Amino acid sequence: MILSKYSKQIVTYLISGSIAAFVNLSLLYIFTELLHFWYVISASIAYVSAFGISFTLQKFWTFKDHKIEGIHKQLSLYFLVMLINIILNALFVYLFVEYAEIWYMLAQVISGLIIAIESFFVYKLLIFRRSYLLSLNTKTVNNDMEAI
């Protein structure tokens, strides 16, 4: 089965996200269970720690944005989204644990899935938009060439 460009992007996004999630969950467990941090603080530290891995994989692999120019702006926007997401993550984990009585590790997985969906569209349409627009432009040019 041949995957479309969009399907491949979703697959690489999921793999990249899974790698970052593995780092996130591993650190969450270590900080909470071994170092005895409060689970909300642990979730925040783990989330920030996975940031660099996530940005690098999403920029260069998932969204195929190999341009270095403008990386400071992208990194700043990515960081802003991460700050918003870390607040959402802590809120979701807290609500799931305290009110839904879900185990903190499962609460983190659920929170991560919610944030992953939101983030894909923010990354694709805002942060790495240049690559997205170029892919649309290439598709338009290819479609125009086929029509000739």
LUMLOLO-206352 format. One record per residue: x, y, z of N, C-alpha, C, O, CB in turn; residue number from 1. Coordinates in nm, 4 decimals, padded with zeros to 6 digits. Glycine has a CB too. Layout:
<nodes>
- X,Y,Z,X,Y,Z,X,Y,Z,X,Y,Z,X,Y,Z,NUM
...
</nodes>
This chain:
<nodes>
- 00.0846,-00.1181,00.0000,00.0000,00.0000,00.0000,00.0895,00.1249,00.0000,00.1791,00.1380,00.0834,-00.0964,-00.0004,00.1231,1
- 00.0645,00.2138,-00.0924,00.1400,00.3377,-00.1029,00.0643,00.4465,-00.0275,-00.0541,00.4706,-00.0511,00.1627,00.3777,-00.2521,2
- 00.1360,00.5112,00.0634,00.0755,00.6172,00.1422,00.0867,00.7491,00.0686,00.1874,00.7763,00.0032,00.1410,00.6268,00.2802,3
- -00.0159,00.8302,00.0792,-00.0097,00.9642,00.0218,00.0874,01.0486,00.1049,00.1258,01.0099,00.2153,-00.1519,01.0301,00.0171,4
- 00.1260,01.1625,00.0513,00.2168,01.2532,00.1219,00.1567,01.2940,00.2565,00.2278,01.3028,00.3566,00.2465,01.3786,00.0359,5
- 00.0275,01.3185,00.2586,-00.0412,01.3587,00.3816,-00.0403,01.2444,00.4825,-00.0175,01.2663,00.6015,-00.1864,01.4024,00.3514,6
- -00.0652,01.1217,00.4348,-00.0645,01.0050,00.5237,00.0737,00.9813,00.5820,00.0873,00.9499,00.7002,-00.1115,00.8802,00.4488,7
- 00.1770,00.9966,00.4985,00.3143,00.9808,00.5468,00.3453,01.0841,00.6546,00.4123,01.0545,00.7536,00.4145,00.9935,00.4305,8
- 00.2955,01.2053,00.6337,00.3195,01.3111,00.7316,00.2526,01.2773,00.8649,00.3100,01.3008,00.9712,00.2678,01.4461,00.6787,9
- 00.1342,01.2233,00.8589,00.0657,01.1844,00.9828,00.1417,01.0715,01.0517,00.1564,01.0722,01.1739,-00.0802,01.1409,00.9536,10
- 00.1900,00.9749,00.9743,00.2663,00.8635,01.0314,00.3943,00.9150,01.0972,00.4255,00.8761,01.2098,00.3004,00.7590,00.9221,11
- 00.4688,01.0022,01.0286,00.5921,01.0549,01.0878,00.5613,01.1429,01.2090,00.6379,01.1456,01.3053,00.6720,01.1350,00.9831,12
- 00.4488,01.2149,01.2038,00.4072,01.2946,01.3196,00.3816,01.2030,01.4396,00.4227,01.2327,01.5517,00.2799,01.3776,01.2865,13
- 00.3142,01.0931,01.4145,00.2834,00.9984,01.5226,00.4099,00.9320,01.5776,00.4235,00.9141,01.6986,00.1860,00.8910,01.4726,14
- 00.5014,00.8961,01.4891,00.6274,00.8360,01.5352,00.7080,00.9375,01.6153,00.7576,00.9064,01.7236,00.7108,00.7842,01.4153,15
- 00.7210,01.0589,01.5622,00.7936,01.1649,01.6330,00.7297,01.1921,01.7682,00.7978,01.2045,01.8700,00.7972,01.2939,01.5490,16
- 00.5988,01.2012,01.7667,00.5263,01.2248,01.8908,00.5418,01.1105,01.9887,00.5490,01.1319,02.1097,00.3805,01.2473,01.8623,17
- 00.5471,00.9884,01.9364,00.5641,00.8722,02.0233,00.7009,00.8725,02.0907,00.7133,00.8379,02.2082,00.5455,00.7435,01.9436,18
- 00.8020,00.9114,02.0162,00.9361,00.9208,02.0747,00.9369,01.0257,02.1858,00.9875,01.0009,02.2953,01.0415,00.9561,01.9658,19
- 00.8808,01.1422,02.1570,00.8740,01.2477,02.2586,00.7874,01.2034,02.3769,00.8187,01.2343,02.4919,00.8181,01.3781,02.1973,20
- 00.6791,01.1315,02.3486,00.5911,01.0830,02.4554,00.6622,00.9807,02.5439,00.6440,00.9790,02.6656,00.4639,01.0212,02.3956,21
- 00.7432,00.8955,02.4811,00.8205,00.7973,02.5583,00.9142,00.8686,02.6551,00.9231,00.8320,02.7723,00.9011,00.7045,02.4640,22
- 00.9835,00.9698,02.6061,01.0717,01.0488,02.6923,00.9894,01.1145,02.8024,01.0273,01.1122,02.9195,01.1486,01.1562,02.6102,23
- 00.8771,01.1725,02.7639,00.7885,01.2399,02.8587,00.7418,01.1437,02.9690,00.7539,01.1745,03.0876,00.6669,01.2991,02.7849,24
- 00.6891,01.0283,02.9298,00.6353,00.9330,03.0280,00.7456,00.8727,03.1149,00.7261,00.8502,03.2343,00.5588,00.8209,02.9566,25
- 00.8602,00.8470,03.0549,00.9717,00.7924,03.1326,01.0144,00.8902,03.2415,01.0333,00.8528,03.3572,01.0910,00.7599,03.0408,26
- 01.0289,01.0154,03.2019,01.0685,01.1163,03.3002,00.9591,01.1413,03.4036,00.9883,01.1633,03.5212,01.1038,01.2468,03.2301,27
- 00.8344,01.1378,03.3605,00.7230,01.1524,03.4551,00.7313,01.0448,03.5629,00.7188,01.0738,03.6819,00.5869,01.1443,03.3814,28
- 00.7522,00.9219,03.5207,00.7612,00.8101,03.6151,00.8807,00.8272,03.7078,00.8686,00.8101,03.8291,00.7715,00.6766,03.5398,29
- 00.9959,00.8607,03.6510,01.1175,00.8761,03.7311,01.1005,00.9868,03.8348,01.1317,00.9673,03.9523,01.2381,00.9065,03.6405,30
- 01.0510,01.1032,03.7914,01.0355,01.2147,03.8854,00.9305,01.1860,03.9928,00.9476,01.2246,04.1085,00.9979,01.3414,03.8099,31
- 00.8225,01.1186,03.9547,00.7156,01.0934,04.0512,00.7485,00.9763,04.1436,00.7403,00.9887,04.2658,00.5848,01.0664,03.9783,32
- 00.7852,00.8644,04.0855,00.8035,00.7429,04.1649,00.9396,00.7336,04.2331,00.9486,00.6885,04.3473,00.7843,00.6232,04.0777,33
- 01.0437,00.7752,04.1654,01.1773,00.7599,04.2220,01.2247,00.8828,04.2983,01.2914,00.8711,04.4011,01.2750,00.7285,04.1130,34
- 01.1898,01.0007,04.2473,01.2341,01.1237,04.3119,01.1263,01.1863,04.4005,01.1525,01.2844,04.4700,01.2777,01.2232,04.2073,35
- 01.0061,01.1304,04.3982,00.8942,01.1696,04.4855,00.8494,01.3144,04.4686,00.8134,01.3812,04.5655,00.9323,01.1474,04.6285,36
- 00.8520,01.3626,04.3427,00.7950,01.4926,04.3124,00.6435,01.4771,04.3038,00.5930,01.3685,04.2753,00.8538,01.5510,04.1799,37
- 00.5715,01.5860,04.3285,00.4266,01.5875,04.3080,00.4009,01.5626,04.1594,00.4710,01.6186,04.0751,00.3624,01.7241,04.3554,38
- 00.3031,01.4807,04.1261,00.2804,01.4383,03.9878,00.2581,01.5552,03.8917,00.2951,01.5444,03.7748,00.1617,01.3456,03.9822,39
- 00.1996,01.6653,03.9359,00.1777,01.7806,03.8475,00.3115,01.8465,03.8126,00.3333,01.8852,03.6978,00.0824,01.8839,03.9144,40
- 00.3998,01.8592,03.9096,00.5339,01.9139,03.8845,00.6114,01.8176,03.7944,00.6778,01.8602,03.6999,00.6109,01.9380,04.0189,41
- 00.6028,01.6887,03.8241,00.6703,01.5874,03.7416,00.6236,01.5938,03.5970,00.7047,01.5866,03.5046,00.6454,01.4471,03.7980,42
- 00.4931,01.6073,03.5776,00.4374,01.6151,03.4418,00.4906,01.7378,03.3684,00.5179,01.7316,03.2485,00.2833,01.6191,03.4465,43
- 00.5049,01.8469,03.4385,00.5555,01.9702,03.3767,00.7023,01.9578,03.3388,00.7412,01.9963,03.2285,00.5365,02.0885,03.4713,44
- 00.7834,01.9051,03.4281,00.9264,01.8871,03.3997,00.9452,01.7911,03.2821,01.0254,01.8173,03.1924,01.0010,01.8338,03.5251,45
- 00.8724,01.6820,03.2829,00.8840,01.5830,03.1763,00.8420,01.6416,03.0418,00.9052,01.6161,02.9393,00.7991,01.4599,03.2087,46
- 00.7365,01.7192,03.0436,00.6854,01.7802,02.9211,00.7879,01.8755,02.8597,00.8118,01.8728,02.7390,00.5549,01.8548,02.9495,47
- 00.8477,01.9587,02.9431,00.9482,02.0534,02.8950,01.0716,01.9784,02.8440,01.1321,02.0186,02.7446,00.9878,02.1524,03.0071,48
- 01.1080,01.8719,02.9104,01.2255,01.7941,02.8716,01.2123,01.7322,02.7329,01.3118,01.7175,02.6620,01.2505,01.6855,02.9729,49
- 01.0927,01.6964,02.6944,01.0693,01.6349,02.5635,01.0615,01.7399,02.4512,01.0511,01.7048,02.3337,00.9399,01.5525,02.5669,50
- 01.0664,01.8664,02.4877,01.0503,01.9761,02.3926,01.1525,01.9732,02.2785,01.1147,01.9781,02.1615,01.0605,02.1074,02.4653,51
- 01.2804,01.9653,02.3117,01.3856,01.9696,02.2100,01.3761,01.8550,02.1111,01.3932,01.8738,01.9907,01.5208,01.9676,02.2758,52
- 01.3490,01.7373,02.1625,01.3330,01.6200,02.0760,01.2149,01.6408,01.9827,01.2243,01.6155,01.8626,01.3135,01.4913,02.1600,53
- 01.1061,01.6861,02.0375,00.9852,01.7061,01.9597,01.0048,01.8099,01.8495,00.9694,01.7855,01.7342,00.8717,01.7478,02.0506,54
- 01.0611,01.9257,01.8846,01.0801,02.0315,01.7853,01.1672,01.9835,01.6699,01.1332,02.0028,01.5532,01.1426,02.1551,01.8504,55
- 01.2786,01.9216,01.7031,01.3722,01.8760,01.6003,01.3079,01.7741,01.5069,01.3189,01.7861,01.3849,01.4965,01.8158,01.6651,56
- 01.2419,01.6751,01.5627,01.1773,01.5733,01.4799,01.0635,01.6317,01.3960,01.0496,01.5976,01.2786,01.1242,01.4606,01.5678,57
- 00.9830,01.7187,01.4547,00.8693,01.7745,01.3800,00.9178,01.8661,01.2675,00.8682,01.8581,01.1551,00.7752,01.8523,01.4749,58
- 01.0124,01.9509,01.2968,01.0600,02.0458,01.1948,01.1271,01.9747,01.0780,01.0897,01.9932,00.9622,01.1575,02.1456,01.2569,59
- 01.2261,01.8937,01.1103,01.3104,01.8387,01.0047,01.2572,01.7098,00.9423,01.2834,01.6823,00.8252,01.4465,01.8138,01.0589,60
- 01.1838,01.6320,01.0186,01.1386,01.5035,00.9658,00.9914,01.5082,00.9243,00.9579,01.4819,00.8088,01.1599,01.3935,01.0698,61
- 00.9051,01.5416,01.0181,00.7611,01.5392,00.9888,00.7222,01.6405,00.8826,00.6587,01.6057,00.7831,00.6815,01.5656,01.1151,62
- 00.7602,01.7656,00.9036,00.7162,01.8716,00.8137,00.8212,01.9075,00.7074,00.8026,02.0017,00.6303,00.6814,01.9947,00.8942,63
- 00.9311,01.8319,00.7042,01.0350,01.8450,00.6008,01.0786,01.9904,00.5799,01.1008,02.0343,00.4670,00.9844,01.7875,00.4687,64
- 01.0901,02.0627,00.6892,01.1321,02.2022,00.6837,01.2800,02.2072,00.7211,01.3145,02.2114,00.8392,01.0455,02.2925,00.7793,65
- 01.3668,02.2067,00.6207,01.5105,02.2018,00.6432,01.5749,02.3397,00.6392,01.6971,02.3516,00.6492,01.5753,02.1125,00.5408,66
- 01.4945,02.4428,00.6248,01.5466,02.5796,00.6225,01.5888,02.6192,00.7639,01.5177,02.5948,00.8614,01.4401,02.6793,00.5664,67
- 01.7046,02.6800,00.7717,01.7530,02.7293,00.9003,01.7083,02.8741,00.9211,01.6878,02.9177,01.0343,01.9071,02.7183,00.9085,68
- 01.6934,02.9480,00.8111,01.6465,03.0858,00.8234,01.5050,03.0841,00.8822,01.4194,03.0059,00.8410,01.6489,03.1590,00.6845,69
- 01.4842,03.1698,00.9762,01.3541,03.1775,01.0409,01.3343,03.0751,01.1510,01.2263,03.0670,01.2095,01.2473,03.1611,00.9396,70
- 01.4382,02.9959,01.1804,01.4239,02.8919,01.2823,01.3994,02.9533,01.4206,01.3320,02.8935,01.5045,01.5494,02.8025,01.2853,71
- 01.4545,03.0727,01.4437,01.4333,03.1389,01.5735,01.2857,03.1732,01.5921,01.2307,03.1578,01.7012,01.5200,03.2673,01.5845,72
- 01.2228,03.2194,01.4857,01.0796,03.2511,01.4925,00.9990,03.1238,01.5142,00.9075,03.1209,01.5965,01.0328,03.3230,01.3635,73
- 01.0334,03.0177,01.4396,00.9625,02.8908,01.4560,00.9816,02.8360,01.5964,00.8867,02.7890,01.6592,01.0105,02.7886,01.3525,74
- 01.1046,02.8423,01.6451,01.1337,02.7919,01.7783,01.0577,02.8716,01.8836,01.0074,02.8154,01.9808,01.2841,02.7971,01.8058,75
- 01.0498,03.0025,01.8635,00.9749,03.0876,01.9576,00.8263,03.0528,01.9560,00.7640,03.0404,02.0615,00.9945,03.2370,01.9229,76
- 00.7696,03.0372,01.8365,00.6284,03.0000,01.8263,00.6042,02.8608,01.8841,00.5058,02.8381,01.9544,00.5821,03.0051,01.6801,77
- 00.6950,02.7679,01.8536,00.6846,02.6314,01.9053,00.6894,02.6344,02.0577,00.6151,02.5627,02.1248,00.7982,02.5416,01.8487,78
- 00.7786,02.7190,02.1118,00.7908,02.7338,02.2564,00.6621,02.7918,02.3154,00.6162,02.7464,02.4202,00.9109,02.8234,02.2914,79
- 00.6039,02.8917,02.2487,00.4789,02.9500,02.2956,00.3679,02.8448,02.2982,00.2916,02.8364,02.3945,00.4384,03.0684,02.2065,80
- 00.3597,02.7657,02.1926,00.2599,02.6576,02.1886,00.2883,02.5579,02.3010,00.1958,02.5091,02.3660,00.2609,02.5854,02.0497,81
- 00.4167,02.5278,02.3238,00.4530,02.4366,02.4313,00.4111,02.4918,02.5673,00.3628,02.4171,02.6524,00.6031,02.4101,02.4295,82
- 00.4296,02.6224,02.5882,00.3873,02.6823,02.7153,00.2362,02.6720,02.7349,00.1886,02.6402,02.8439,00.4306,02.8292,02.7217,83
- 00.1626,02.6989,02.6293,00.0173,02.6844,02.6371,-00.0188,02.5385,02.6621,-00.1057,02.5080,02.7438,-00.0503,02.7356,02.5075,84
- 00.0492,02.4487,02.5907,00.0210,02.3067,02.6060,00.0610,02.2528,02.7426,-00.0033,02.1615,02.7944,00.0915,02.2292,02.4988,85
- 00.1670,02.3084,02.8016,00.2073,02.2601,02.9341,00.1021,02.2987,03.0389,00.0767,02.2240,03.1334,00.3463,02.3177,02.9732,86
- 00.0425,02.4151,03.0206,-00.0664,02.4561,03.1109,-00.1865,02.3641,03.0900,-00.2471,02.3164,03.1860,-00.1068,02.6055,03.0864,87
- -00.2200,02.3399,02.9635,-00.3298,02.2474,02.9339,-00.3004,02.1079,02.9875,-00.3880,02.0424,03.0440,-00.3552,02.2411,02.7830,88
- -00.1756,02.0628,02.9692,-00.1367,01.9303,03.0156,-00.1525,01.9176,03.1670,-00.2122,01.8216,03.2158,00.0073,01.9005,02.9753,89
- -00.0994,02.0137,03.2403,-00.1106,02.0102,03.3860,-00.2568,02.0148,03.4293,-00.2969,01.9440,03.5216,-00.0331,02.1270,03.4486,90
- -00.3359,02.0981,03.3627,-00.4783,02.1078,03.3936,-00.5498,01.9759,03.3668,-00.6243,01.9266,03.4514,-00.5428,02.2196,03.3122,91
- -00.5266,01.9187,03.2475,-00.5921,01.7919,03.2129,-00.5516,01.6800,03.3086,-00.6368,01.6048,03.3560,-00.5578,01.7519,03.0690,92
- -00.4213,01.6690,03.3371,-00.3745,01.5634,03.4274,-00.4387,01.5816,03.5651,-00.4871,01.4857,03.6251,-00.2189,01.5650,03.4388,93
- -00.4385,01.7039,03.6136,-00.4992,01.7318,03.7441,-00.6476,01.6952,03.7459,-00.6940,01.6284,03.8382,-00.4817,01.8798,03.7803,94
- -00.7218,01.7387,03.6444,-00.8652,01.7096,03.6392,-00.8933,01.5601,03.6280,-00.9830,01.5079,03.6943,-00.9289,01.7823,03.5221,95
- -00.8161,01.4919,03.5438,-00.8363,01.3479,03.5280,-00.8048,01.2719,03.6563,-00.8758,01.1778,03.6916,-00.7503,01.2949,03.4143,96
- -00.6985,01.3119,03.7264,-00.6590,01.2421,03.8489,-00.7530,01.2764,03.9642,-00.8037,01.1876,04.0328,-00.5142,01.2775,03.8865,97
- -00.7755,01.4047,03.9846,-00.8519,01.4481,04.1020,-01.0031,01.4269,04.0895,-01.0695,01.3941,04.1879,-00.8249,01.5931,04.1278,98
- -01.0570,01.4453,03.9702,-01.2022,01.4382,03.9563,-01.2510,01.3118,03.8869,-01.3588,01.2618,03.9189,-01.2510,01.5574,03.8810,99
- -01.1746,01.2602,03.7939,-01.2150,01.1373,03.7254,-01.1508,01.0150,03.7916,-01.1812,00.9008,03.7574,-01.1764,01.1437,03.5760,100
- -01.0611,01.0421,03.8873,-00.9911,00.9369,03.9622,-00.9195,00.8376,03.8708,-00.9256,00.7162,03.8901,-01.0895,00.8624,04.0509,101
- -00.8514,00.8938,03.7702,-00.7720,00.8150,03.6756,-00.6276,00.8146,03.7258,-00.5785,00.9160,03.7755,-00.7817,00.8734,03.5286,102
- -00.5597,00.7001,03.7127,-00.4185,00.6874,03.7496,-00.3383,00.7930,03.6753,-00.3611,00.8161,03.5566,-00.3644,00.5447,03.7180,103
- -00.2450,00.8569,03.7437,-00.1729,00.9707,03.6857,-00.1030,00.9367,03.5539,-00.0950,01.0222,03.4657,-00.0708,01.0221,03.7846,104
- -00.0525,00.8148,03.5384,00.0150,00.7772,03.4135,-00.0855,00.7707,03.2974,-00.0566,00.8180,03.1875,00.0871,00.6405,03.4300,105
- -00.2021,00.7127,03.3219,-00.3062,00.7067,03.2191,-00.3598,00.8471,03.1904,-00.3889,00.8814,03.0758,-00.4214,00.6126,03.2632,106
- -00.3722,00.9269,03.2953,-00.4163,01.0658,03.2771,-00.3205,01.1409,03.1848,-00.3637,01.2212,03.1020,-00.4263,01.1379,03.4135,107
- -00.1900,01.1147,03.1991,-00.0908,01.1788,03.1130,-00.1052,01.1322,02.9685,-00.0922,01.2124,02.8760,00.0506,01.1496,03.1638,108
- -00.1316,01.0047,02.9488,-00.1498,00.9518,02.8128,-00.2716,01.0168,02.7471,-00.2639,01.0594,02.6318,-00.1660,00.7971,02.8154,109
- -00.3817,01.0249,02.8177,-00.5039,01.0857,02.7638,-00.4802,01.2331,02.7321,-00.5178,01.2820,02.6256,-00.6211,01.0706,02.8636,110
- -00.4177,01.3020,02.8258,-00.3859,01.4434,02.8040,-00.2953,01.4602,02.6828,-00.3157,01.5498,02.6009,-00.3190,01.5037,02.9288,111
- -00.1965,01.3745,02.6720,-00.1036,01.3797,02.5593,-00.1719,01.3598,02.4254,-00.1375,01.4261,02.3275,00.0032,01.2760,02.5764,112
- -00.2676,01.2699,02.4202,-00.3414,01.2464,02.2958,-00.4238,01.3686,02.2558,-00.4273,01.4062,02.1386,-00.4328,01.1245,02.3106,113
- -00.4888,01.4292,02.3519,-00.5683,01.5492,02.3243,-00.4780,01.6608,02.2711,-00.5101,01.7266,02.1722,-00.6431,01.5963,02.4521,114
- -00.3659,01.6803,02.3379,-00.2735,01.7863,02.2991,-00.2080,01.7547,02.1641,-00.1816,01.8460,02.0859,-00.1660,01.8056,02.4075,115
- -00.1820,01.6285,02.1365,-00.1196,01.5895,02.0087,-00.2078,01.6271,01.8900,-00.1580,01.6756,01.7884,-00.0914,01.4381,02.0065,116
- -00.3365,01.6053,01.9025,-00.4291,01.6390,01.7937,-00.4303,01.7894,01.7701,-00.4198,01.8357,01.6565,-00.5717,01.5888,01.8257,117
- -00.4431,01.8641,01.8776,-00.4438,02.0109,01.8669,-00.3123,02.0609,01.8081,-00.3116,02.1486,01.7217,-00.4680,02.0756,02.0053,118
- -00.2018,02.0050,01.8551,-00.0701,02.0515,01.8128,-00.0422,02.0247,01.6653,00.0202,02.1076,01.5991,00.0361,01.9860,01.8967,119
- -00.0863,01.9118,01.6127,-00.0616,01.8799,01.4718,-00.1095,01.9940,01.3824,-00.0374,02.0388,01.2932,-00.1319,01.7479,01.4325,120
- -00.2300,02.0398,01.4070,-00.2860,02.1457,01.3235,-00.2169,02.2795,01.3468,-00.1994,02.3568,01.2526,-00.4346,02.1595,01.3499,121
- -00.1778,02.3078,01.4692,-00.1058,02.4319,01.4974,00.0306,02.4299,01.4279,00.0706,02.5289,01.3666,-00.0887,02.4519,01.6504,122
- 00.1014,02.3178,01.4376,00.2329,02.3073,01.3732,00.2201,02.3173,01.2221,00.2936,02.3919,01.1573,00.3014,02.1755,01.4115,123
- 00.1273,02.2421,01.1671,00.1121,02.2349,01.0217,00.0661,02.3679,00.9621,00.1188,02.4119,00.8599,00.0132,02.1252,00.9850,124
- -00.0310,02.4313,01.0252,-00.0931,02.5498,00.9669,-00.0306,02.6824,01.0113,-00.0511,02.7854,00.9471,-00.2378,02.5507,01.0009,125
- 00.0452,02.6798,01.1209,00.1041,02.8047,01.1696,00.2566,02.8024,01.1730,00.3212,02.8850,01.1084,00.0519,02.8347,01.3073,126
- 00.3137,02.7103,01.2465,00.4575,02.7147,01.2713,00.5388,02.6716,01.1502,00.6336,02.7400,01.1116,00.4922,02.6273,01.3890,127
- 00.5029,02.5594,01.0905,00.5763,02.5098,00.9747,00.4940,02.5329,00.8483,00.4966,02.4521,00.7555,00.6105,02.3595,00.9911,128
- 00.4230,02.6413,00.8461,00.3305,02.6748,00.7378,00.4002,02.6899,00.6034,00.3443,02.6525,00.5002,00.2569,02.8021,00.7708,129
- 00.5205,02.7437,00.6033,00.5938,02.7635,00.4785,00.6076,02.6305,00.4052,00.5835,02.6230,00.2847,00.7332,02.8253,00.5057,130
- 00.6461,02.5259,00.4773,00.6591,02.3930,00.4157,00.5235,02.3434,00.3676,00.5128,02.2831,00.2608,00.7204,02.2920,00.5154,131
- 00.4207,02.3690,00.4467,00.2849,02.3270,00.4098,00.2399,02.4005,00.2834,00.1855,02.3394,00.1915,00.1853,02.3536,00.5264,132
- 00.2626,02.5309,00.2794,00.2226,02.6085,00.1621,00.3018,02.5681,00.0378,00.2475,02.5629,-00.0726,00.2410,02.7577,00.1891,133
- 00.4311,02.5395,00.0569,00.5117,02.4937,-00.0560,00.4596,02.3608,-00.1100,00.4588,02.3387,-00.2311,00.6587,02.4799,-00.0146,134
- 00.4161,02.2722,-00.0202,00.3632,02.1436,-00.0660,00.2327,02.1644,-00.1421,00.2063,02.0944,-00.2398,00.3410,02.0479,00.0534,135
- 00.1515,02.2592,-00.0988,00.0278,02.2894,-00.1714,00.0600,02.3515,-00.3062,-00.0018,02.3173,-00.4070,-00.0624,02.3838,-00.0894,136
- 00.1565,02.4427,-00.3084,00.1967,02.5092,-00.4311,00.2512,02.4076,-00.5316,00.2200,02.4149,-00.6504,00.3015,02.6173,-00.4015,137
- 00.3325,02.3131,-00.4839,00.3863,02.2081,-00.5708,00.2729,02.1246,-00.6269,00.2731,02.0902,-00.7450,00.4862,02.1187,-00.4943,138
- 00.1758,02.0918,-00.5424,00.0618,02.0124,-00.5869,-00.0181,02.0896,-00.6922,-00.0627,02.0317,-00.7913,-00.0285,01.9748,-00.4671,139
- -00.0362,02.2199,-00.6708,-00.1081,02.3026,-00.7669,-00.0339,02.3085,-00.8991,-00.0941,02.2965,-01.0058,-00.1288,02.4432,-00.7117,140
- 00.0982,02.3274,-00.8913,00.1787,02.3322,-01.0134,00.1697,02.1976,-01.0864,00.1533,02.1942,-01.2083,00.3271,02.3669,-00.9803,141
- 00.1805,02.0873,-01.0120,00.1712,01.9545,-01.0736,00.0345,01.9332,-01.1374,00.0251,01.8782,-01.2471,00.1982,01.8451,-00.9695,142
- -00.0711,01.9761,-01.0697,-00.2057,01.9635,-01.1262,-00.2217,02.0488,-01.2509,-00.2852,02.0063,-01.3475,-00.3109,02.0028,-01.0227,143
- -00.1643,02.1694,-01.2497,-00.1707,02.2571,-01.3665,-00.0960,02.1951,-01.4841,-00.1406,02.2033,-01.5986,-00.1123,02.3957,-01.3334,144
- 00.0188,02.1325,-01.4545,00.0990,02.0696,-01.5605,00.0237,01.9513,-01.6221,00.0311,01.9283,-01.7428,00.2358,02.0224,-01.5045,145
- -00.0491,01.8761,-01.5377,-00.1260,01.7630,-01.5876,-00.2418,01.8081,-01.6778,-00.2823,01.7368,-01.7697,-00.1795,01.6811,-01.4707,146
- -00.2934,01.9269,-01.6495,-00.4060,01.9779,-01.7263,-00.3631,02.0230,-01.8664,-00.4455,02.0309,-01.9575,-00.4718,02.0937,-01.6519,147
- -00.2341,02.0523,-01.8828,-00.1845,02.1038,-02.0106,-00.1730,01.9954,-02.1138,-00.1327,02.0220,-02.2270,-00.0510,02.1704,-01.9926,148
</nodes>
